[in-house]
Amino acid sequence: MTSSPYEAAESHDRLARVVREHAGRLAGALIQVTGDFATAEDLVQDAVLVALRTWPQDGIPERPDAWLFTVARRRGLDLLRRQENYRRKLAQLRWPPEEGEGSEPDERLRLIFTCCHPALTREAQIALTLRVVCGLTTAQIARAFLVRESTVAQRITRAKQKITKAGIPYRVPGDEELGGRLSQVLAVIYLLFNEGYLSTAGQAQSHDLADDAEWLAALLHRLMPTESEVAGLLALIRLHRARTAARFTPEGTLVRLEDQDRSLWDHEAIAAAAALLTRAIRRQRPGPYQLQAATVAVHAEAACWADTDWEQIVLLYDMLLHLAPSPVTRLHRAIALRYTQGPPAALAEVDGLAPELDRYYLFHATRADLLRALDRPDEARTADRLALDLTTNPAERTLLQERAAS
């Protein structure tokens, strides 16, 4: 029986949700049996492709995760039929795993840390995480970052080969390794969110990438609830996303924070994220993500732009510079400095960053704002044009074009 277009779309949406929720768990269970990262991941992807073909016609099974696992196990048996030991292990494998048999938190946590191993390049870490943990297809990842599908496929293949050849262990790092490895995982999620929140790939924003980043951060927080920086990153993402409805005009133009309609913000989400951040801070293990989240919280909790506590924001940036110094953080501190010491002091601070940030669009956009505040319109227009040349985001370009033309 042929399904309607609506039913087919519903099947695809349901499959996407199932894959997001269970793909990493299934891959983790299969890795333990096959002993091969690439084989287990391919088995899951094969099962997903079968579901894409059959669910729209046959309907969604009552237990879609078990259905996917059954298909993956059968294909594994076919693939490894000449290896009696593997076949025996696959036949003994149950779904869902019983308590103590590779429980969901351990499996997905192992997957995240394996995908984000420091031996892999950042691009490979992101591609592998999206493919294996989030269950995105190679085509979806390529579309998200506007690169060729073959490029993404090569990154994933090389990453899996490197994991196998280098003998990268499929495990959560020990305590002595966790600090550096966890920071790598958090950096990948943070980079993924930034790309979704304000894309560098020719689109204003990507809700899918932002969704994936929040989902990964929430998963990591559920698996590692006492890690303050994990909670800090999740709070940071949720505070930013709570302002989504006010960030763009109906025409797609970016609305600056000071001009946003704060009645459109999700104040319940802001309160929940602030509470999550407060619990993390009470553990007294400060880190960059907690400090960034605290800065966003100060903005989010202000009733209006004029009520912003700029002294507190400058202090938070001072703390962030102490923990993780960077020219971009100094630039953001200079923006806050404008409201505590005035535009001349802020501009002097910004101009000192020219050698490091001359190819960064926000450096020139910030200079333009400050020059305009100091009644230097010609220099401001020049700075706006320089910023315009350095960004491909359509929403940012529209805003800068309007400012440069005014």
Secondary structure, 3 states (H helix, E strand, C coil): CCCCHHHHHHHHHHHHHHHHHHHHHHHHHHHHHHCCHHHHHHHHHHHHHHHHHHHHHHCCCCCHHHHHHHHHHHHHHHHCCCCHHHHHHHHHCCCCCCCCCCCHHHHHHHHHHHHCCCCCCHHHHHHHHHHHHCCCCHHHHHHHHCCCHHHHHHHHHHHHHHHHHCCCCCCCCCHHHHHHHHHHHHHHHHHHHHHHHCCCCCCCCCHHHHHHHHHHHHHHHHHCCCCHHHHHHHHHHHHHHCCHHHCECCCCCECCHHHCCHHHCCHHHHHHHHHHHHHHHCCCCCCHHHHHHHHHHHHHHCCCHHHCCHHHHHHHHHHHHHHCCCHHHHHHHHHHHHHHHCHHHHHHHHHCCHHHHCCCHHHHHHHHHHHHHCCCHHHHHHHHHHHHHCCCCHHHHHHHHHHHHC
